[in-house]
Every structure is written in C-alpha cells, then in structure tokens.
C-alpha cells in the first residue's frame, strides 16, 4: 500500500459473517455451539459478526433467544470483533422491540432491513427504518435486499436516511454495483457487499467490506481478499476472488445460504447439527455430497 492510498471507513469492520444460529436436534437454541462458532470465526479473521440476520433464521427465532445470543456471543468474542445484531421485521413495533433488546443485551450496532412482504411506500420504508434507528443509540447498517423484501430502497429514500447521524452504512444485496458506486459517493455511507459473488467487485469500487455467508468456510480467504484490495494489488485480489468461487457457488448456488452454510459447518466439525426451523428444510443427500466434494477439492476438508 502506498502512502497516498486512502482506505474506506470501517465502523462495522471489513470481514463480517452473517452467522447461522445453531440448534439442537430438537430445534432448541444451541448457545454453546453459537458461542464456539463465533469464536471460531473471529480466529479465522472476522472483525465483525452479524447475528440474527436472515442467515441466522431471524424470522423463526424469538426475542428472548435473540437477546441471549447477543449476550453470550458478546461475552465470547471479548471485544475482538464488532457485534452487529439484526433488528428486522415487517411490524415496526416488533422491530423496535428487537432493537431495544439488542442494545440492552450489548450489541455494538444494528442491521435494519426494509420491511418485507407488506410492500409499503417509500415513506413507509423511511419511517420504519427511522423508528428502529431512533429507539436505540447504536450505529445502524441499512440492509437493501429487494429480492427478499419485495420493496426497493430508492435513492431519494437512502439520501434521507443518510442524514441521520447514526445511519452509517448499507449492506447491499441488489446486485447493482454500478448504482452502489454512485450512492457511496453521493451519500457518504459505507457500503458492504451482501452478495458473496460480488465481493471483489464491491471492494474494488470502494466498499468498506463484506457481510458474507460463505465466510463461514472461507473467512481467512476473505481477509486476504480485503488485504489485497487495501494494498492496491487488484490482480492478486482478482485471483483470490476466483479461487473462492467454487465454495461460494457450493454454498450459495442452491438459493438458500443458511441451509448450505450449516451443512458445511457440520461437515467441517464446527457445529454438531445442521438442524433448521421450518419453513427451512435440510439439504438433500446429493446436495450434501456435492458440497463435501467441493470442500475436499478446495483443501478445506
């Protein structure tokens, strides 16, 4: 890195994993495995952990579980990583309660997704995110993922949100890096890749970091990718990104990262069970076999 290089701001770290929520075989919360997983991810190079995001099965975990996760994971990582907590719901009052619980339990920041399914107006989206932001005193990362929520976060809405002193970043899963490049410049918000297949593209365009699902398996490689981009060595970063594609495709190619991330962690012996809560169901035997073959081929298993 030359002396004139300027790194992006990183309130929320640079390598974050949207952590799965481990369950026992009976579907109950497995706190011991969650704590061990968070510690493992930090040791692999994560400087941020997201809990109770979509990959953490936030729609089917309940507030006492979410609060317990924050408390126990916070205690386990001992300040070695930023702890980001999801505060997502299509019921604003519910999202507000989640945010309050996260702050009281020790979260360092909040991830606030646009309300899903209801299809509110842009004013409704704005008021929802503002209400969740104002109930706590934590920095906020807004999550823009219209493929899941059914509602797009329009540029004008984002500009209004960027005026709030605690709304500092966007996790972008729109697939539109070119638009994000413009939004970064005009809003001053930090951007984080929310799509593992576009991590290199986002970083090369000035994103602060990644919020990854594949990072359950390749966190150390993502750390290398960020370091190479920071150093201005884009050819090395591009080569690293290409090396990561088989694992990214194996975990994300089936369309449900939470399912395959849990299967990968079980195959690697990091968690004892890949149990999910309905409506998510486990991977097929053929999917698990293909995933195992990829992990072996990449020297990870």
C-alpha positions in Angstrom: 0.0 0.0 0.0 1.4 3.4 -1.0 1.4 6.3 1.4 -1.2 8.1 -0.7 -3.7 5.2 -0.5 -6.9 6.0 1.3 -8.8 3.2 2.9 -12.6 3.3 3.3 -14.1 4.0 6.7 -15.0 0.8 8.6 -17.3 1.4 11.5 -18.6 -2.1 11.1 -15.3 -3.9 10.4 -14.3 -5.2 7.0 -14.9 -9.0 7.1 -18.2 -9.9 8.7 -20.1 -13.2 8.6 -23.9 -13.4 8.7 -23.7 -16.1 11.3 -26.1 -19.1 11.3 -28.0 -19.8 14.5 -27.1 -23.4 15.7 -30.0 -25.5 17.0 -30.0 -28.8 18.8 -31.6 -31.8 17.0 -35.0 -31.0 18.7 -34.9 -27.4 17.3 -34.0 -25.7 20.5 -31.3 -23.0 20.6 -27.8 -24.3 21.0 -26.0 -21.5 22.7 -22.8 -23.5 23.3 -22.4 -24.1 19.6 -23.2 -20.5 18.8 -20.5 -19.2 21.2 -18.0 -21.7 19.8 -18.8 -20.8 16.2 -18.4 -17.0 16.9 -15.0 -17.7 18.5 -14.0 -19.8 15.5 -15.0 -17.1 13.0 -13.0 -14.4 14.9 -10.0 -16.7 14.9 -10.4 -17.2 11.2 -10.1 -13.5 10.5 -13.6 -11.9 11.1 -13.6 -8.5 12.7 -17.4 -8.4 12.7 -20.1 -10.9 13.4 -23.8 -10.5 12.4 -26.2 -12.4 14.5 -30.0 -12.7 13.9 -29.8 -11.8 10.3 -31.7 -13.8 7.6 -28.9 -16.4 7.6 -29.4 -16.7 11.3 -33.0 -17.6 10.7 -34.2 -14.4 12.3 -37.9 -14.9 11.1 -38.1 -18.1 13.3 -36.1 -17.1 16.3 -37.8 -15.3 19.1 -36.8 -12.2 21.1 -35.5 -14.0 24.3 -33.4 -16.2 22.0 -32.1 -13.1 20.1 -31.2 -11.3 23.3 -29.5 -14.4 24.7 -27.4 -14.8 21.5 -26.3 -11.2 21.8 -25.3 -11.5 25.5 -23.4 -14.8 25.1 -21.7 -14.1 21.8 -20.7 -10.6 23.1 -19.1 -12.3 26.1 -17.3 -14.9 24.0 -15.7 -12.6 21.5 -14.4 -10.3 24.2 -14.1 -7.2 22.1 -12.2 -8.9 19.3 -14.9 -8.2 16.8 -17.8 -5.8 16.2 -21.2 -7.4 17.2 -23.9 -6.5 14.7 -27.5 -7.6 15.6 -30.3 -7.9 13.1 -33.4 -5.9 14.0 -35.7 -6.9 11.2 -39.4 -7.3 11.0 -42.3 -6.2 8.8 -44.0 -5.0 12.0 -42.3 -1.8 13.0 -43.3 -2.1 16.7 -41.7 -5.6 16.7 -38.5 -4.4 15.0 -38.3 -1.6 17.7 -38.5 -4.1 20.5 -35.8 -6.2 18.9 -33.6 -3.2 18.6 -34.2 -2.3 22.2 -33.4 -5.8 23.3 -30.2 -5.9 21.2 -28.9 -2.7 22.7 -29.8 -3.8 26.3 -28.0 -7.1 25.7 -24.8 -5.5 24.5 -24.9 -5.3 20.7 -22.4 -2.8 19.1 -24.7 -2.0 16.1 -27.9 -2.8 14.3 -28.7 -4.2 10.9 -32.1 -2.9 9.8 -33.8 -4.4 6.8 -36.5 -2.7 4.8 -39.9 -4.1 5.9 -40.8 -7.2 3.9 -44.0 -8.6 2.3 -46.1 -5.6 3.3 -44.9 -3.6 0.2 -45.0 -0.2 2.0 -44.5 3.1 0.2 -41.1 4.7 0.3 -42.3 6.9 3.0 -43.3 3.8 5.0 -39.9 2.3 4.4 -38.2 5.5 5.6 -40.4 5.9 8.7 -39.9 2.2 9.6 -36.1 2.4 9.5 -36.1 5.8 11.2 -38.2 4.4 14.1 -35.9 1.5 14.7 -32.8 3.7 14.5 -34.2 6.3 17.0 -35.2 3.8 19.7 -31.5 2.8 20.3 -28.2 4.7 20.5 -26.3 2.3 18.2 -24.8 2.8 14.7 -27.1 1.4 12.0 -26.4 -0.5 8.8 -29.4 -0.5 6.5 -30.0 -3.7 4.6 -31.2 -3.3 0.9 -32.3 -6.7 -0.5 -35.3 -6.2 -2.7 -35.3 -9.8 -3.9 -36.3 -10.9 -0.4 -38.3 -7.9 0.9 -40.2 -7.1 -2.3 -39.5 -3.4 -1.8 -36.7 -1.4 -3.3 -34.8 1.2 -1.2 -35.0 4.2 -3.6 -32.1 6.6 -3.9 -34.0 9.5 -2.6 -35.0 7.5 0.5 -31.4 6.5 1.1 -30.3 10.1 0.9 -32.9 11.0 3.6 -31.7 8.1 5.8 -28.1 9.2 5.3 -28.9 12.5 7.0 -29.4 10.6 10.3 -26.2 10.7 12.4 -26.4 7.0 13.4 -27.3 5.6 9.9 -23.8 5.0 8.7 -23.8 2.1 6.2 -25.6 -0.1 3.7 -25.5 -3.8 3.2 -26.2 -4.0 -0.5 -27.7 -7.2 -2.0 -29.3 -5.5 -5.0 -26.7 -6.9 -7.4 -26.1 -3.4 -8.8 -22.6 -2.4 -8.1 -22.6 0.5 -10.6 -25.5 2.1 -8.8 -23.9 1.5 -5.4 -20.8 3.2 -6.6 -22.8 6.4 -7.2 -24.7 6.0 -4.0 -21.5 5.7 -2.0 -20.2 8.9 -3.5 -23.4 10.9 -3.0 -24.4 9.8 0.4 -21.1 9.2 2.2 -22.4 6.0 3.6 -20.2 3.0 4.0 -21.1 0.1 1.7 -20.8 -3.6 2.4 -21.2 -6.4 -0.1 -24.2 -8.5 0.7 -23.6 -10.9 -2.2 -20.6 -13.2 -2.0 -20.3 -13.5 -5.8 -19.8 -9.7 -6.0 -17.4 -9.3 -3.0 -14.4 -8.4 -5.2 -16.4 -6.0 -7.4 -17.8 -4.1 -4.4 -14.4 -3.9 -2.7 -12.7 -2.7 -5.9 -15.4 0.0 -6.2 -14.6 1.3 -2.7 -16.8 -0.7 -0.4 -15.7 -0.9 3.3 -16.1 -4.7 3.5 -18.3 -7.7 3.1 -21.1 -9.3 5.1 -20.7 -12.9 3.9 -22.4 -16.3 4.2 -19.6 -18.2 2.5 -17.3 -16.7 5.1 -18.4 -19.4 7.5 -15.9 -21.5 5.5 -13.6 -19.0 3.9 -13.2 -16.2 6.4 -9.4 -16.3 6.2 -9.5 -16.1 2.4 -11.9 -13.1 2.6 -9.4 -11.4 5.0 -6.7 -12.0 2.3 -9.1 -10.5 -0.4 -9.7 -7.4 1.7 -6.0 -7.0 2.4 -5.0 -7.3 -1.2 -7.6 -4.7 -2.3 -6.4 -2.4 0.5 -2.8 -2.8 -0.7 -3.9 -1.8 -4.2 -3.0 -5.2 -5.7 -6.1 -5.8 -7.7 -4.6 -8.6 -9.9 -3.9 -10.6 -6.7 -7.3 -9.8 -5.3 -8.9 -10.9 -8.5 -7.1 -14.2 -8.5 -8.1 -14.7 -4.8 -11.7 -14.0 -5.7 -11.6 -16.5 -8.5 -10.2 -19.2 -6.1 -13.2 -18.5 -3.7 -15.9 -19.1 -6.4 -16.2 -22.9 -6.0 -17.0 -22.6 -2.3 -19.3 -19.6 -2.9 -21.2 -21.4 -5.6 -21.4 -24.6 -3.4 -22.9 -22.6 -0.5 -25.0 -20.0 -2.3 -25.8 -21.7 -5.6 -28.8 -23.6 -4.2 -30.5 -20.3 -3.3 -30.6 -20.7 0.5 -27.3 -19.9 2.2 -28.4 -20.7 5.7 -29.1 -24.3 4.7 -25.8 -25.0 3.0 -23.7 -23.0 5.5 -25.0 -25.2 8.3 -24.3 -28.3 6.3 -20.7 -27.1 5.5 -20.1 -26.3 9.2 -21.3 -29.7 10.2 -19.1 -31.4 7.6 -16.1 -29.5 8.9 -16.9 -30.4 12.5 -17.5 -26.8 13.6 -21.1 -27.4 14.7 -22.7 -30.7 15.7 -26.0 -30.3 13.9 -27.4 -28.7 10.7 -30.9 -28.6 12.2 -33.1 -25.8 10.8 -36.5 -24.4 11.8 -39.4 -24.7 9.3 -40.1 -23.4 6.8 -36.4 -24.1 6.0 -35.6 -27.8 5.4 -32.3 -29.6 5.2 -30.3 -30.1 2.1 -30.7 -33.3 0.0 -28.1 -36.1 0.2 -27.0 -35.1 -3.3 -26.5 -31.5 -2.3 -24.5 -32.5 0.7 -22.4 -34.9 -1.3 -21.7 -32.1 -3.9 -20.8 -29.7 -1.1 -18.4 -32.2 0.5 -16.7 -32.8 -2.8 -16.1 -29.1 -3.2 -14.8 -28.7 0.3 -12.4 -31.6 -0.3 -11.3 -30.4 -3.7 -10.5 -26.9 -2.2 -8.5 -28.5 0.6 -10.9 -27.4 3.3 -12.0 -30.9 4.4 
